Amino acid sequence: MSVDAVRHDRHDDGPPAHEERLRADAEVLAGAARRLLAQAAALEGRAGVPDWCVPTLRRQAECCRVAARDVRDAADLLGRHAARAGDGRVTTPPARPSAT
């Protein structure tokens, strides 16, 4: 299984673009969590699967879920900071989707 990385250009295009990239990164992490949980479910109870495999996949999924939440929180904070700094936009954080 692989996780598709979100491509980031190296030039600085301001807080709105950075906020958008953070949200895209959070979605990539949430997707990784979902795929890891699906893999754990597919392997659970199957013959020949090592005892450590399913719990490890679940722990990795939880780490991705927490990281996705943290990155979304960072995007929210950046958006609020940019609004207070006067970039002219009012931000309302989108509803947070479940990572599971």
Backbone as XML, in Angstrom:
<?xml version="1.0"?>
<chain id="A" units="angstrom">
  <residue number="1" name="MET">
    <atom name="N" x="0.847" y="-1.171" z="0.000"/>
    <atom name="CA" x="0.000" y="0.000" z="0.000"/>
    <atom name="C" x="0.890" y="1.232" z="0.000"/>
  </residue>
  <residue number="2" name="SER">
    <atom name="N" x="0.495" y="2.218" z="-0.756"/>
    <atom name="CA" x="1.242" y="3.471" z="-0.775"/>
    <atom name="C" x="0.293" y="4.627" z="-0.533"/>
  </residue>
  <residue number="3" name="VAL">
    <atom name="N" x="0.852" y="5.710" z="-0.066"/>
    <atom name="CA" x="0.078" y="6.927" z="0.163"/>
    <atom name="C" x="0.523" y="7.941" z="-0.876"/>
  </residue>
  <residue number="4" name="ASP">
    <atom name="N" x="-0.436" y="8.483" z="-1.602"/>
    <atom name="CA" x="-0.110" y="9.497" z="-2.599"/>
    <atom name="C" x="0.198" y="10.803" z="-1.901"/>
  </residue>
  <residue number="5" name="ALA">
    <atom name="N" x="1.354" y="11.339" z="-2.163"/>
    <atom name="CA" x="1.751" y="12.613" z="-1.560"/>
    <atom name="C" x="1.080" y="13.754" z="-2.299"/>
  </residue>
  <residue number="6" name="VAL">
    <atom name="N" x="0.837" y="14.815" z="-1.570"/>
    <atom name="CA" x="0.288" y="16.024" z="-2.174"/>
    <atom name="C" x="1.464" y="16.873" z="-2.627"/>
  </residue>
  <residue number="7" name="ARG">
    <atom name="N" x="1.476" y="17.237" z="-3.901"/>
    <atom name="CA" x="2.576" y="18.032" z="-4.448"/>
    <atom name="C" x="2.459" y="19.472" z="-3.963"/>
  </residue>
  <residue number="8" name="HIS">
    <atom name="N" x="3.569" y="19.997" z="-3.504"/>
    <atom name="CA" x="3.622" y="21.376" z="-3.046"/>
    <atom name="C" x="4.650" y="22.141" z="-3.860"/>
  </residue>
  <residue number="9" name="ASP">
    <atom name="N" x="4.254" y="23.270" z="-4.388"/>
    <atom name="CA" x="5.217" y="24.140" z="-5.047"/>
    <atom name="C" x="6.007" y="24.852" z="-3.968"/>
  </residue>
  <residue number="10" name="ARG">
    <atom name="N" x="7.216" y="25.195" z="-4.265"/>
    <atom name="CA" x="8.110" y="25.788" z="-3.272"/>
    <atom name="C" x="7.963" y="27.287" z="-3.116"/>
  </residue>
  <residue number="11" name="HIS">
    <atom name="N" x="7.226" y="27.951" z="-3.987"/>
    <atom name="CA" x="7.098" y="29.395" z="-3.850"/>
    <atom name="C" x="6.019" y="29.719" z="-2.805"/>
  </residue>
  <residue number="12" name="ASP">
    <atom name="N" x="6.164" y="30.872" z="-2.198"/>
    <atom name="CA" x="5.225" y="31.304" z="-1.164"/>
    <atom name="C" x="4.065" y="32.026" z="-1.817"/>
  </residue>
  <residue number="13" name="ASP">
    <atom name="N" x="2.881" y="31.438" z="-1.728"/>
    <atom name="CA" x="1.715" y="32.077" z="-2.309"/>
    <atom name="C" x="0.713" y="32.482" z="-1.229"/>
  </residue>
  <residue number="14" name="GLY">
    <atom name="N" x="1.178" y="32.668" z="-0.023"/>
    <atom name="CA" x="0.374" y="33.246" z="1.030"/>
    <atom name="C" x="-0.414" y="32.256" z="1.862"/>
  </residue>
  <residue number="15" name="PRO">
    <atom name="N" x="-0.962" y="32.753" z="2.964"/>
    <atom name="CA" x="-1.696" y="31.897" z="3.902"/>
    <atom name="C" x="-2.880" y="31.147" z="3.299"/>
  </residue>
  <residue number="16" name="PRO">
    <atom name="N" x="-3.696" y="31.740" z="2.431"/>
    <atom name="CA" x="-4.827" y="30.962" z="1.906"/>
    <atom name="C" x="-4.389" y="29.690" z="1.172"/>
  </residue>
  <residue number="17" name="ALA">
    <atom name="N" x="-3.355" y="29.804" z="0.364"/>
    <atom name="CA" x="-2.874" y="28.628" z="-0.368"/>
    <atom name="C" x="-2.247" y="27.620" z="0.582"/>
  </residue>
  <residue number="18" name="HIS">
    <atom name="N" x="-1.527" y="28.119" z="1.569"/>
    <atom name="CA" x="-0.915" y="27.219" z="2.541"/>
    <atom name="C" x="-1.992" y="26.495" z="3.343"/>
  </residue>
  <residue number="19" name="GLU">
    <atom name="N" x="-3.022" y="27.215" z="3.717"/>
    <atom name="CA" x="-4.148" y="26.608" z="4.444"/>
    <atom name="C" x="-4.787" y="25.506" z="3.600"/>
  </residue>
  <residue number="20" name="GLU">
    <atom name="N" x="-4.974" y="25.782" z="2.324"/>
    <atom name="CA" x="-5.561" y="24.793" z="1.422"/>
    <atom name="C" x="-4.677" y="23.546" z="1.311"/>
  </residue>
  <residue number="21" name="ARG">
    <atom name="N" x="-3.366" y="23.755" z="1.229"/>
    <atom name="CA" x="-2.440" y="22.613" z="1.167"/>
    <atom name="C" x="-2.493" y="21.798" z="2.451"/>
  </residue>
  <residue number="22" name="LEU">
    <atom name="N" x="-2.587" y="22.480" z="3.590"/>
    <atom name="CA" x="-2.699" y="21.752" z="4.861"/>
    <atom name="C" x="-3.962" y="20.891" z="4.874"/>
  </residue>
  <residue number="23" name="ARG">
    <atom name="N" x="-5.055" y="21.445" z="4.399"/>
    <atom name="CA" x="-6.301" y="20.671" z="4.364"/>
    <atom name="C" x="-6.174" y="19.469" z="3.423"/>
  </residue>
  <residue number="24" name="ALA">
    <atom name="N" x="-5.490" y="19.646" z="2.300"/>
    <atom name="CA" x="-5.271" y="18.525" z="1.376"/>
    <atom name="C" x="-4.393" y="17.460" z="2.034"/>
  </residue>
  <residue number="25" name="ASP">
    <atom name="N" x="-3.366" y="17.891" z="2.745"/>
    <atom name="CA" x="-2.505" y="16.936" z="3.458"/>
    <atom name="C" x="-3.300" y="16.169" z="4.509"/>
  </residue>
  <residue number="26" name="ALA">
    <atom name="N" x="-4.185" y="16.867" z="5.220"/>
    <atom name="CA" x="-5.013" y="16.216" z="6.238"/>
    <atom name="C" x="-5.898" y="15.156" z="5.598"/>
  </residue>
  <residue number="27" name="GLU">
    <atom name="N" x="-6.418" y="15.454" z="4.426"/>
    <atom name="CA" x="-7.268" y="14.481" z="3.747"/>
    <atom name="C" x="-6.463" y="13.259" z="3.297"/>
  </residue>
  <residue number="28" name="VAL">
    <atom name="N" x="-5.227" y="13.473" z="2.867"/>
    <atom name="CA" x="-4.362" y="12.345" z="2.504"/>
    <atom name="C" x="-4.136" y="11.453" z="3.726"/>
  </residue>
  <residue number="29" name="LEU">
    <atom name="N" x="-3.855" y="12.076" z="4.865"/>
    <atom name="CA" x="-3.645" y="11.302" z="6.095"/>
    <atom name="C" x="-4.908" y="10.557" z="6.510"/>
  </residue>
  <residue number="30" name="ALA">
    <atom name="N" x="-6.061" y="11.199" z="6.409"/>
    <atom name="CA" x="-7.324" y="10.542" z="6.753"/>
    <atom name="C" x="-7.580" y="9.357" z="5.822"/>
  </residue>
  <residue number="31" name="GLY">
    <atom name="N" x="-7.254" y="9.524" z="4.555"/>
    <atom name="CA" x="-7.400" y="8.418" z="3.611"/>
    <atom name="C" x="-6.477" y="7.261" z="3.941"/>
  </residue>
  <residue number="32" name="ALA">
    <atom name="N" x="-5.268" y="7.573" z="4.365"/>
    <atom name="CA" x="-4.329" y="6.523" z="4.765"/>
    <atom name="C" x="-4.878" y="5.762" z="5.965"/>
  </residue>
  <residue number="33" name="ALA">
    <atom name="N" x="-5.467" y="6.485" z="6.914"/>
    <atom name="CA" x="-6.059" y="5.833" z="8.087"/>
    <atom name="C" x="-7.169" y="4.877" z="7.658"/>
  </residue>
  <residue number="34" name="ARG">
    <atom name="N" x="-8.017" y="5.315" z="6.752"/>
    <atom name="CA" x="-9.103" y="4.449" z="6.276"/>
    <atom name="C" x="-8.563" y="3.199" z="5.586"/>
  </residue>
  <residue number="35" name="ARG">
    <atom name="N" x="-7.533" y="3.381" z="4.753"/>
    <atom name="CA" x="-6.965" y="2.217" z="4.053"/>
    <atom name="C" x="-6.299" y="1.241" z="5.023"/>
  </residue>
  <residue number="36" name="LEU">
    <atom name="N" x="-5.614" y="1.777" z="6.030"/>
    <atom name="CA" x="-4.980" y="0.904" z="7.024"/>
    <atom name="C" x="-6.027" y="0.108" z="7.799"/>
  </residue>
  <residue number="37" name="LEU">
    <atom name="N" x="-7.120" y="0.753" z="8.183"/>
    <atom name="CA" x="-8.188" y="0.039" z="8.889"/>
    <atom name="C" x="-8.835" y="-1.016" z="8.001"/>
  </residue>
  <residue number="38" name="ALA">
    <atom name="N" x="-8.999" y="-0.703" z="6.736"/>
    <atom name="CA" x="-9.565" y="-1.689" z="5.809"/>
    <atom name="C" x="-8.636" y="-2.886" z="5.660"/>
  </residue>
  <residue number="39" name="GLN">
    <atom name="N" x="-7.347" y="-2.623" z="5.585"/>
    <atom name="CA" x="-6.383" y="-3.718" z="5.485"/>
    <atom name="C" x="-6.405" y="-4.570" z="6.743"/>
  </residue>
  <residue number="40" name="ALA">
    <atom name="N" x="-6.467" y="-3.934" z="7.902"/>
    <atom name="CA" x="-6.533" y="-4.680" z="9.171"/>
    <atom name="C" x="-7.777" y="-5.564" z="9.198"/>
  </residue>
  <residue number="41" name="ALA">
    <atom name="N" x="-8.910" y="-5.012" z="8.776"/>
    <atom name="CA" x="-10.145" y="-5.785" z="8.765"/>
    <atom name="C" x="-10.052" y="-6.968" z="7.803"/>
  </residue>
  <residue number="42" name="ALA">
    <atom name="N" x="-9.408" y="-6.760" z="6.663"/>
    <atom name="CA" x="-9.276" y="-7.834" z="5.672"/>
    <atom name="C" x="-8.377" y="-8.957" z="6.169"/>
  </residue>
  <residue number="43" name="LEU">
    <atom name="N" x="-7.395" y="-8.608" z="7.000"/>
    <atom name="CA" x="-6.441" y="-9.615" z="7.472"/>
    <atom name="C" x="-6.865" y="-10.302" z="8.768"/>
  </residue>
  <residue number="44" name="GLU">
    <atom name="N" x="-7.761" y="-9.676" z="9.501"/>
    <atom name="CA" x="-8.155" y="-10.210" z="10.805"/>
    <atom name="C" x="-8.742" y="-11.610" z="10.673"/>
  </residue>
  <residue number="45" name="GLY">
    <atom name="N" x="-8.191" y="-12.520" z="11.472"/>
    <atom name="CA" x="-8.692" y="-13.888" z="11.501"/>
    <atom name="C" x="-8.216" y="-14.786" z="10.376"/>
  </residue>
  <residue number="46" name="ARG">
    <atom name="N" x="-7.421" y="-14.259" z="9.465"/>
    <atom name="CA" x="-6.937" y="-15.081" z="8.360"/>
    <atom name="C" x="-5.745" y="-15.920" z="8.802"/>
  </residue>
  <residue number="47" name="ALA">
    <atom name="N" x="-5.702" y="-17.121" z="8.292"/>
    <atom name="CA" x="-4.590" y="-18.024" z="8.606"/>
    <atom name="C" x="-3.294" y="-17.453" z="8.045"/>
  </residue>
  <residue number="48" name="GLY">
    <atom name="N" x="-2.230" y="-17.611" z="8.807"/>
    <atom name="CA" x="-0.915" y="-17.195" z="8.349"/>
    <atom name="C" x="-0.572" y="-15.740" z="8.620"/>
  </residue>
  <residue number="49" name="VAL">
    <atom name="N" x="-1.511" y="-14.962" z="9.123"/>
    <atom name="CA" x="-1.231" y="-13.560" z="9.426"/>
    <atom name="C" x="-0.583" y="-13.498" z="10.807"/>
  </residue>
  <residue number="50" name="PRO">
    <atom name="N" x="0.590" y="-12.909" z="10.909"/>
    <atom name="CA" x="1.260" y="-12.837" z="12.220"/>
    <atom name="C" x="0.390" y="-12.105" z="13.252"/>
  </residue>
  <residue number="51" name="ASP">
    <atom name="N" x="0.531" y="-12.515" z="14.509"/>
    <atom name="CA" x="-0.270" y="-11.935" z="15.594"/>
    <atom name="C" x="-0.106" y="-10.427" z="15.713"/>
  </residue>
  <residue number="52" name="TRP">
    <atom name="N" x="1.047" y="-9.916" z="15.369"/>
    <atom name="CA" x="1.332" y="-8.495" z="15.535"/>
    <atom name="C" x="0.782" y="-7.637" z="14.408"/>
  </residue>
  <residue number="53" name="CYS">
    <atom name="N" x="0.421" y="-8.243" z="13.298"/>
    <atom name="CA" x="0.099" y="-7.487" z="12.086"/>
    <atom name="C" x="-1.142" y="-6.597" z="12.232"/>
  </residue>
  <residue number="54" name="VAL">
    <atom name="N" x="-2.263" y="-7.178" z="12.624"/>
    <atom name="CA" x="-3.512" y="-6.412" z="12.700"/>
    <atom name="C" x="-3.430" y="-5.303" z="13.752"/>
  </residue>
  <residue number="55" name="PRO">
    <atom name="N" x="-2.941" y="-5.584" z="14.969"/>
    <atom name="CA" x="-2.821" y="-4.491" z="15.938"/>
    <atom name="C" x="-1.881" y="-3.375" z="15.471"/>
  </residue>
  <residue number="56" name="THR">
    <atom name="N" x="-0.830" y="-3.749" z="14.746"/>
    <atom name="CA" x="0.105" y="-2.742" z="14.235"/>
    <atom name="C" x="-0.576" y="-1.858" z="13.189"/>
  </residue>
  <residue number="57" name="LEU">
    <atom name="N" x="-1.335" y="-2.465" z="12.289"/>
    <atom name="CA" x="-2.066" y="-1.676" z="11.294"/>
    <atom name="C" x="-3.056" y="-0.731" z="11.964"/>
  </residue>
  <residue number="58" name="ARG">
    <atom name="N" x="-3.719" y="-1.199" z="13.006"/>
    <atom name="CA" x="-4.673" y="-0.336" z="13.727"/>
    <atom name="C" x="-3.965" y="0.820" z="14.428"/>
  </residue>
  <residue number="59" name="ARG">
    <atom name="N" x="-2.795" y="0.546" z="15.017"/>
    <atom name="CA" x="-2.036" y="1.631" z="15.661"/>
    <atom name="C" x="-1.578" y="2.656" z="14.622"/>
  </residue>
  <residue number="60" name="GLN">
    <atom name="N" x="-1.121" y="2.169" z="13.475"/>
    <atom name="CA" x="-0.707" y="3.089" z="12.414"/>
    <atom name="C" x="-1.888" y="3.929" z="11.927"/>
  </residue>
  <residue number="61" name="ALA">
    <atom name="N" x="-3.053" y="3.311" z="11.818"/>
    <atom name="CA" x="-4.250" y="4.050" z="11.409"/>
    <atom name="C" x="-4.582" y="5.128" z="12.426"/>
  </residue>
  <residue number="62" name="GLU">
    <atom name="N" x="-4.483" y="4.809" z="13.697"/>
    <atom name="CA" x="-4.756" y="5.802" z="14.735"/>
    <atom name="C" x="-3.760" y="6.957" z="14.654"/>
  </residue>
  <residue number="63" name="CYS">
    <atom name="N" x="-2.501" y="6.658" z="14.396"/>
    <atom name="CA" x="-1.501" y="7.726" z="14.240"/>
    <atom name="C" x="-1.854" y="8.627" z="13.055"/>
  </residue>
  <residue number="64" name="CYS">
    <atom name="N" x="-2.274" y="8.049" z="11.951"/>
    <atom name="CA" x="-2.673" y="8.847" z="10.791"/>
    <atom name="C" x="-3.903" y="9.686" z="11.109"/>
  </residue>
  <residue number="65" name="ARG">
    <atom name="N" x="-4.865" y="9.109" z="11.839"/>
    <atom name="CA" x="-6.077" y="9.844" z="12.199"/>
    <atom name="C" x="-5.740" y="11.054" z="13.069"/>
  </residue>
  <residue number="66" name="VAL">
    <atom name="N" x="-4.873" y="10.844" z="14.056"/>
    <atom name="CA" x="-4.476" y="11.936" z="14.945"/>
    <atom name="C" x="-3.691" y="12.995" z="14.164"/>
  </residue>
  <residue number="67" name="ALA">
    <atom name="N" x="-2.794" y="12.557" z="13.295"/>
    <atom name="CA" x="-2.019" y="13.514" z="12.492"/>
    <atom name="C" x="-2.948" y="14.319" z="11.583"/>
  </residue>
  <residue number="68" name="ALA">
    <atom name="N" x="-3.948" y="13.665" z="10.989"/>
    <atom name="CA" x="-4.908" y="14.375" z="10.134"/>
    <atom name="C" x="-5.646" y="15.434" z="10.942"/>
  </residue>
  <residue number="69" name="ARG">
    <atom name="N" x="-6.064" y="15.077" z="12.143"/>
    <atom name="CA" x="-6.755" y="16.048" z="12.996"/>
    <atom name="C" x="-5.838" y="17.224" z="13.327"/>
  </residue>
  <residue number="70" name="ASP">
    <atom name="N" x="-4.588" y="16.931" z="13.669"/>
    <atom name="CA" x="-3.646" y="17.992" z="14.012"/>
    <atom name="C" x="-3.381" y="18.922" z="12.828"/>
  </residue>
  <residue number="71" name="VAL">
    <atom name="N" x="-3.251" y="18.351" z="11.635"/>
    <atom name="CA" x="-3.001" y="19.177" z="10.445"/>
    <atom name="C" x="-4.237" y="20.019" z="10.117"/>
  </residue>
  <residue number="72" name="ARG">
    <atom name="N" x="-5.446" y="19.437" z="10.280"/>
    <atom name="CA" x="-6.675" y="20.225" z="10.088"/>
    <atom name="C" x="-6.741" y="21.371" z="11.091"/>
  </residue>
  <residue number="73" name="ASP">
    <atom name="N" x="-6.377" y="21.072" z="12.342"/>
    <atom name="CA" x="-6.363" y="22.125" z="13.372"/>
    <atom name="C" x="-5.384" y="23.243" z="12.996"/>
  </residue>
  <residue number="74" name="ALA">
    <atom name="N" x="-4.222" y="22.857" z="12.465"/>
    <atom name="CA" x="-3.236" y="23.857" z="12.038"/>
    <atom name="C" x="-3.807" y="24.711" z="10.907"/>
  </residue>
  <residue number="75" name="ALA">
    <atom name="N" x="-4.512" y="24.089" z="9.969"/>
    <atom name="CA" x="-5.138" y="24.848" z="8.877"/>
    <atom name="C" x="-6.177" y="25.818" z="9.427"/>
  </residue>
  <residue number="76" name="ASP">
    <atom name="N" x="-6.969" y="25.354" z="10.384"/>
    <atom name="CA" x="-7.968" y="26.233" z="11.005"/>
    <atom name="C" x="-7.298" y="27.426" z="11.679"/>
  </residue>
  <residue number="77" name="LEU">
    <atom name="N" x="-6.240" y="27.160" z="12.430"/>
    <atom name="CA" x="-5.527" y="28.242" z="13.114"/>
    <atom name="C" x="-4.916" y="29.224" z="12.122"/>
  </residue>
  <residue number="78" name="LEU">
    <atom name="N" x="-4.331" y="28.698" z="11.068"/>
    <atom name="CA" x="-3.750" y="29.567" z="10.049"/>
    <atom name="C" x="-4.825" y="30.452" z="9.419"/>
  </residue>
  <residue number="79" name="GLY">
    <atom name="N" x="-5.978" y="29.865" z="9.129"/>
    <atom name="CA" x="-7.068" y="30.638" z="8.554"/>
    <atom name="C" x="-7.545" y="31.742" z="9.483"/>
  </residue>
  <residue number="80" name="ARG">
    <atom name="N" x="-7.686" y="31.425" z="10.758"/>
    <atom name="CA" x="-8.112" y="32.451" z="11.719"/>
    <atom name="C" x="-7.052" y="33.535" z="11.873"/>
  </residue>
  <residue number="81" name="HIS">
    <atom name="N" x="-5.790" y="33.126" z="11.905"/>
    <atom name="CA" x="-4.700" y="34.106" z="12.012"/>
    <atom name="C" x="-4.682" y="35.027" z="10.790"/>
  </residue>
  <residue number="82" name="ALA">
    <atom name="N" x="-4.824" y="34.439" z="9.614"/>
    <atom name="CA" x="-4.815" y="35.238" z="8.387"/>
    <atom name="C" x="-5.986" y="36.221" z="8.380"/>
  </residue>
  <residue number="83" name="ALA">
    <atom name="N" x="-7.152" y="35.777" z="8.857"/>
    <atom name="CA" x="-8.311" y="36.673" z="8.903"/>
    <atom name="C" x="-8.061" y="37.837" z="9.858"/>
  </residue>
  <residue number="84" name="ARG">
    <atom name="N" x="-7.461" y="37.557" z="11.013"/>
    <atom name="CA" x="-7.152" y="38.627" z="11.966"/>
    <atom name="C" x="-6.064" y="39.547" z="11.438"/>
  </residue>
  <residue number="85" name="ALA">
    <atom name="N" x="-5.149" y="38.991" z="10.644"/>
    <atom name="CA" x="-4.047" y="39.789" z="10.110"/>
    <atom name="C" x="-4.521" y="40.690" z="8.970"/>
  </residue>
  <residue number="86" name="GLY">
    <atom name="N" x="-5.755" y="40.458" z="8.512"/>
    <atom name="CA" x="-6.316" y="41.365" z="7.522"/>
    <atom name="C" x="-6.130" y="40.974" z="6.083"/>
  </residue>
  <residue number="87" name="ASP">
    <atom name="N" x="-6.165" y="39.687" z="5.785"/>
    <atom name="CA" x="-6.065" y="39.331" z="4.367"/>
    <atom name="C" x="-7.421" y="39.467" z="3.681"/>
  </residue>
  <residue number="88" name="GLY">
    <atom name="N" x="-8.418" y="39.976" z="4.432"/>
    <atom name="CA" x="-9.694" y="40.305" z="3.823"/>
    <atom name="C" x="-10.702" y="39.188" z="3.747"/>
  </residue>
  <residue number="89" name="ARG">
    <atom name="N" x="-10.413" y="38.059" z="4.325"/>
    <atom name="CA" x="-11.392" y="36.986" z="4.239"/>
    <atom name="C" x="-11.852" y="36.579" z="5.632"/>
  </residue>
  <residue number="90" name="VAL">
    <atom name="N" x="-13.023" y="36.075" z="5.676"/>
    <atom name="CA" x="-13.576" y="35.557" z="6.919"/>
    <atom name="C" x="-13.628" y="34.050" z="6.764"/>
  </residue>
  <residue number="91" name="THR">
    <atom name="N" x="-13.043" y="33.344" z="7.716"/>
    <atom name="CA" x="-13.001" y="31.898" z="7.583"/>
    <atom name="C" x="-13.908" y="31.246" z="8.594"/>
  </residue>
  <residue number="92" name="THR">
    <atom name="N" x="-14.583" y="30.233" z="8.146"/>
    <atom name="CA" x="-15.351" y="29.362" z="9.004"/>
    <atom name="C" x="-14.832" y="27.969" z="8.726"/>
  </residue>
  <residue number="93" name="PRO">
    <atom name="N" x="-14.283" y="27.301" z="9.747"/>
    <atom name="CA" x="-13.745" y="25.974" z="9.494"/>
    <atom name="C" x="-14.836" y="25.036" z="8.979"/>
  </residue>
  <residue number="94" name="PRO">
    <atom name="N" x="-14.510" y="24.208" z="7.990"/>
    <atom name="CA" x="-15.509" y="23.256" z="7.477"/>
    <atom name="C" x="-15.782" y="22.186" z="8.526"/>
  </residue>
  <residue number="95" name="ALA">
    <atom name="N" x="-16.912" y="21.529" z="8.394"/>
    <atom name="CA" x="-17.222" y="20.426" z="9.297"/>
    <atom name="C" x="-16.134" y="19.380" z="9.182"/>
  </residue>
  <residue number="96" name="ARG">
    <atom name="N" x="-15.751" y="18.835" z="10.288"/>
    <atom name="CA" x="-14.660" y="17.876" z="10.330"/>
    <atom name="C" x="-15.174" y="16.492" z="10.017"/>
  </residue>
  <residue number="97" name="PRO">
    <atom name="N" x="-14.726" y="15.877" z="8.905"/>
    <atom name="CA" x="-15.159" y="14.521" z="8.585"/>
    <atom name="C" x="-14.486" y="13.505" z="9.490"/>
  </residue>
  <residue number="98" name="SER">
    <atom name="N" x="-15.132" y="12.417" z="9.689"/>
    <atom name="CA" x="-14.564" y="11.339" z="10.498"/>
    <atom name="C" x="-13.456" y="10.661" z="9.725"/>
  </residue>
  <residue number="99" name="ALA">
    <atom name="N" x="-12.379" y="10.324" z="10.413"/>
    <atom name="CA" x="-11.240" y="9.662" z="9.749"/>
    <atom name="C" x="-11.410" y="8.158" z="9.727"/>
  </residue>
  <residue number="100" name="THR">
    <atom name="N" x="-12.474" y="7.659" z="10.266"/>
    <atom name="CA" x="-12.654" y="6.204" z="10.265"/>
    <atom name="C" x="-13.708" y="5.769" z="9.324"/>
  </residue>
</chain>
